[in-house]
Amino acid sequence: MTDEAGPWLVVGLGNPGREYANNRHNVGFMVADLLAARLGATFGRHRRAVAEVAEGRLGFGGPKLVLLKPLTYMNLSGGPVAGTAQFLKIPPTRVIAVHDELDIPYGQVRVKFGGGEGGHNGLRSMSKSLGTKDYARVRFGVGRPPGRQDPADFVLSDFSAAERKELEFLVDRAADVVESVVVKGVEPTQNLYHGG
């Protein structure tokens, strides 16, 4: 049963740099930052991966979380993820990717295990580098772009003023979903959070 005590790798997907900080595409970083604050952990540059890493436990004696923010651009996220997972001997089944999702309306957070990448370059890079699609995803709905706006431009733009009013609450909810996946598993978390 030693696997039960093994760490979880929670990957916040985003792009490094201040100009991207508030983009829809960077919501994974926002959730990772909140989780670090909850754990009382601080991100530091990882010496073996092009990434920032924070570590802590969920509650006293609880599961260990390794939070990772790749410092490569989104389409190269898989390298730091796979490198860290291999170094820490974390299997893909204990990896959780937190990312923006165009196919889910803004205001909804969903979780799934495995499946396709839906055109998301960060997920595509992770699946390729990990050699599998069998890892959990916490999907933060950003909705579809208005009118004929290019989806790539849309996710690389900041949340609207109206969206920002709810953003803090939704990032908080996404962090709750990550914790629930670690403690309860994917299916119980779907039953808890997919009602709305």
C-alpha positions in Angstrom: 0.0 0.0 0.0 3.0 2.3 -0.3 1.5 3.8 -3.4 -1.3 5.4 -1.3 1.4 7.5 0.5 3.1 8.6 -2.7 3.1 12.2 -3.8 0.7 13.8 -6.4 2.0 16.0 -9.1 -0.3 18.9 -9.7 0.6 20.8 -12.9 -0.7 24.3 -13.4 -0.5 25.1 -17.2 0.3 28.6 -18.4 2.8 30.8 -20.0 5.7 32.4 -18.1 6.1 36.2 -18.1 4.2 39.1 -16.7 2.5 39.9 -20.0 0.6 36.5 -19.8 -0.1 36.5 -16.1 -3.8 37.4 -16.3 -4.6 35.6 -19.6 -7.4 33.0 -19.7 -4.6 30.5 -20.8 -2.9 31.1 -17.5 -5.7 30.0 -15.1 -3.7 26.8 -14.3 -1.0 29.0 -12.8 -3.6 30.9 -10.8 -5.0 27.7 -9.3 -1.4 26.4 -8.6 -0.6 29.7 -6.8 -3.7 29.4 -4.6 -3.0 25.8 -3.8 0.6 26.8 -2.7 -0.9 29.5 -0.5 -3.2 26.9 1.1 -0.3 24.6 1.7 1.8 27.4 3.2 4.3 26.6 0.4 6.4 28.9 -1.8 7.3 28.4 -5.4 11.0 28.1 -6.2 13.0 27.4 -9.3 13.5 23.7 -9.7 17.2 22.8 -10.4 16.4 19.8 -12.5 13.4 21.1 -14.6 12.6 24.3 -16.4 9.8 24.9 -13.8 8.8 26.4 -10.5 7.9 23.9 -7.8 6.2 24.1 -4.4 5.6 21.2 -2.1 3.4 20.6 0.9 0.9 18.3 2.6 -2.9 18.5 2.4 -3.7 18.8 6.1 -1.6 17.4 8.9 -0.1 14.1 7.7 -2.2 14.3 4.5 -1.2 13.4 1.0 1.9 15.2 -0.3 1.4 17.6 -3.3 4.1 18.7 -5.6 2.9 21.8 -7.5 4.5 22.5 -10.8 4.4 25.6 -13.1 6.4 24.9 -16.3 8.5 27.9 -17.3 8.6 26.7 -20.9 5.9 28.0 -23.1 2.6 26.1 -23.2 3.4 23.9 -26.2 6.5 22.6 -24.4 5.0 22.0 -21.0 5.4 18.2 -21.2 9.2 18.2 -20.8 9.3 19.7 -17.3 6.2 17.6 -16.3 7.6 14.3 -17.5 11.1 15.1 -16.1 9.7 16.0 -12.7 7.4 12.9 -12.6 10.3 10.6 -13.5 12.7 12.2 -11.0 10.1 11.9 -8.2 8.9 8.5 -9.4 5.3 9.8 -9.7 3.2 7.7 -12.1 0.9 9.5 -14.6 -2.1 8.2 -12.7 -1.1 10.6 -9.9 -0.6 13.6 -12.2 -3.3 16.3 -12.3 -3.2 18.9 -15.1 -5.1 22.2 -14.4 -6.0 24.1 -17.6 -8.3 26.4 -19.4 -11.0 24.7 -21.5 -12.8 26.4 -24.4 -15.5 23.7 -24.6 -16.8 24.4 -21.1 -18.8 27.7 -20.4 -17.2 30.2 -18.1 -18.1 29.6 -14.5 -17.9 25.8 -14.7 -15.1 23.6 -13.5 -15.0 20.0 -14.6 -12.8 17.0 -13.9 -12.0 14.0 -16.1 -9.4 11.2 -16.3 -7.7 10.6 -19.7 -9.3 11.3 -23.0 -8.4 13.7 -25.8 -6.7 17.1 -25.5 -9.3 19.2 -27.3 -6.7 21.1 -29.2 -5.0 22.3 -26.0 -1.2 22.5 -26.7 -0.2 22.1 -23.1 -2.2 18.9 -22.7 -0.9 17.6 -26.1 2.7 18.3 -25.0 2.1 16.5 -21.6 0.5 13.5 -23.2 3.4 13.2 -25.7 6.1 13.5 -23.0 4.4 11.3 -20.5 3.7 8.7 -23.2 0.1 8.4 -22.1 -3.2 10.4 -21.9 -4.1 8.6 -18.7 -3.8 11.4 -16.1 -6.5 13.6 -14.5 -7.5 17.0 -15.8 -9.2 19.8 -13.9 -10.8 21.8 -16.7 -11.5 25.4 -16.0 -14.2 26.6 -18.4 -13.4 29.8 -20.3 -16.1 29.4 -23.0 -15.8 30.1 -26.7 -14.6 33.4 -28.1 -17.2 35.9 -29.1 -18.0 36.4 -32.8 -15.2 35.4 -35.1 -12.3 35.9 -32.7 -9.6 33.4 -33.2 -9.6 30.9 -30.2 -5.8 31.3 -29.9 -6.1 35.1 -29.5 -9.0 34.6 -27.1 -7.1 32.4 -24.6 -4.1 34.7 -24.8 -6.3 37.7 -23.8 -7.2 38.7 -20.2 -10.4 37.8 -18.5 -13.1 40.4 -19.1 -14.2 42.9 -16.3 -17.4 40.9 -15.9 -15.5 37.6 -15.7 -13.0 39.0 -13.2 -15.8 39.6 -10.7 -16.2 35.8 -10.4 -12.6 34.8 -11.1 -11.4 34.6 -7.5 -14.4 32.4 -6.5 -13.9 30.1 -9.5 -10.1 29.7 -8.9 -11.0 28.8 -5.4 -13.5 26.2 -6.6 -10.9 24.7 -9.0 -8.4 24.4 -6.1 -11.2 22.6 -4.1 -11.7 20.3 -7.1 -7.9 19.4 -7.2 -7.9 18.7 -3.5 -11.0 16.5 -3.9 -9.4 14.5 -6.7 -6.4 13.8 -4.5 -8.4 12.9 -1.4 -11.5 11.2 -2.9 -10.7 10.3 -6.5 -12.0 11.5 -9.9 -15.5 9.8 -9.9 -16.6 11.0 -6.4 -15.3 14.5 -7.3 -17.4 14.4 -10.5 -20.4 13.5 -8.5 -19.7 16.4 -6.0 -18.9 19.2 -8.5 -20.7 18.4 -11.8 -24.2 19.0 -10.5 -24.3 22.7 -11.6 
